[in-house]
């Protein structure tokens, strides 16, 4: 993957068009922040644009969107959020990035923020309550704690003899890493799993983790929710196939790349909801009055081709509850 600084698409200074004798209002500018890369997030962008369109906004016609892709460089978030605030963008959108939402909230109490986060936004301090956010932020909550526990249970149903589960987190994404470890450590004992934690914040880190697996192979791999790790889904598919390690993610794109299974929120739909709320706010709605939405769409996806390659017999009961089976 190319390493580069923030990519800004369709960005730049705000233009102030002038017609004969009258100054027209500027086109509103949305600062869009995501922890992943542009190349791996096309579905998220398309969904966000769909949400904007549902409220009458067409990118480049009556709204500008500046896309900022962190590519795992979460340490750059404070400076990026501060820059957006200093340039007085109309709104900050942080789909599928709790860290970005927190960074934006830390530097502005006035510019609207629309988020989608896995953790409780009240506990995070983003809103006063789900029904009445009461500040400058609102958005989506997609139940990371409940999803992590359910994903572990589905993994056990698929691999009833598995005991040792490697949990891979990105330590650079502190909020996600801490939440994931808290959730799996709480859920694992009741299922019978023994958890071992591994860290990876770079491509080299991922390769090093798998080199360690050659010495002590886990029964399964559990990937934390993190945009950088999702972006590396092809790398994970290749390495898990090579080392014959069943792996699970919260994102279905991982399974479509060759991973064994996933269970989680339809993240593209949360991006659409972020776009919808962004459009409503640009039309005059106040974030304080827009309730935080809670995800109702969850996907359980199995890759049967990968299961066969790993000599895993998927129980009929597990197959029957899958939302999608990849042959």
Beta strands, then each sheet from edge to edge (+ up, - down):
strand 1: 8-9
strand 2: 18-19
strand 3: 22-23
strand 4: 28-34
strand 5: 63-69
strand 6: 91-94
strand 7: 112-117
strand 8: 137-141
strand 9: 164-169
strand 10: 194-199
strand 11: 220-223
strand 12: 246-249
strand 13: 261-265
strand 14: 293-294
strand 15: 298-303
strand 16: 324-326
sheet 1: 1+ 5- 4- 6- 7- 8- 14-
sheet 2: 2+ 3-
sheet 3: 10+ 9+ 11+ 12+ 13+ 15- 16-
end
